[in-house]
Amino acid sequence: MMADDATARLLAQEGLRHIEDAILMLLESNPQGLGNAQIADALGLRSSIRGGQRNYLTYSALGGLMARGAVAQNRETKVFTKAPGPDY
């Protein structure tokens, strides 16, 4: 990997951490939970693409947070909530 590639990766990972922190902050202030589109709207990250890949940036970040146990999703309502436990 070239130096520019490594720098780009570091920037992307830092950006992802900021997005995840923003999602956790948003869910903390909305304990009833929010859907992916609501999260994307609130953070100004709503995708203009139509179809199944809409708002994938926030959905992908939510997936990482769920994998670490920081966020839970109600499978019926598709609503995401901050999981109880330590801050992530």
C-alpha positions in Angstrom: 0.0 0.0 0.0 1.4 3.4 -0.9 1.6 6.2 1.6 -1.3 8.1 0.0 -3.4 4.9 0.2 -2.6 4.5 3.9 -3.5 8.2 4.5 -6.7 7.8 2.7 -7.6 4.7 4.8 -6.8 6.5 8.0 -9.0 9.4 7.0 -11.8 7.0 6.1 -11.6 5.1 9.4 -11.6 8.4 11.3 -14.6 9.5 9.4 -16.4 6.3 10.1 -15.7 6.7 13.9 -17.2 10.2 13.7 -20.3 8.8 12.0 -20.7 6.0 14.5 -20.2 8.5 17.4 -22.9 10.7 15.9 -25.3 7.8 15.6 -24.7 6.8 19.2 -25.3 10.4 20.3 -28.5 10.6 18.3 -29.8 7.2 19.6 -28.9 8.3 23.2 -31.1 11.4 22.8 -33.9 9.3 21.2 -34.4 6.3 23.5 -37.5 5.2 21.7 -35.3 4.4 18.7 -35.0 5.6 15.1 -35.2 4.0 11.7 -32.2 4.1 9.3 -33.9 6.8 7.2 -34.6 8.9 10.3 -30.9 8.6 11.3 -29.7 9.5 7.8 -32.0 12.5 7.7 -31.0 13.7 11.2 -27.3 13.5 10.4 -27.7 15.1 6.9 -26.5 11.8 5.3 -29.6 10.9 3.3 -28.8 9.3 0.0 -30.2 10.7 -3.2 -30.0 7.2 -4.8 -33.3 5.4 -5.2 -33.7 1.7 -4.6 -32.4 -0.9 -2.3 -29.0 0.7 -1.6 -30.5 3.9 -0.2 -28.9 5.4 2.9 -26.3 2.6 2.9 -23.7 4.8 4.6 -25.7 5.0 7.9 -26.9 1.4 7.5 -23.4 0.1 7.1 -22.2 2.1 10.2 -25.2 0.7 12.2 -24.2 -2.8 11.1 -20.7 -2.3 12.6 -22.2 -0.9 15.8 -24.6 -3.8 16.1 -21.7 -6.3 15.5 -20.0 -4.7 18.5 -23.1 -4.8 20.7 -23.5 -1.0 20.9 -26.8 -0.8 19.0 -29.8 -3.2 18.8 -32.4 -3.4 16.1 -36.0 -4.5 16.6 -36.4 -7.0 13.7 -40.2 -6.3 13.4 -40.2 -2.5 13.4 -36.6 -2.0 12.0 -36.0 0.6 14.7 -32.5 0.9 16.1 -31.8 1.7 19.7 -28.6 2.2 21.7 -27.9 -1.0 23.5 -27.7 -0.9 27.3 -24.2 -1.2 28.7 -20.9 0.6 28.5 -20.3 3.6 26.1 -18.7 2.6 22.9 
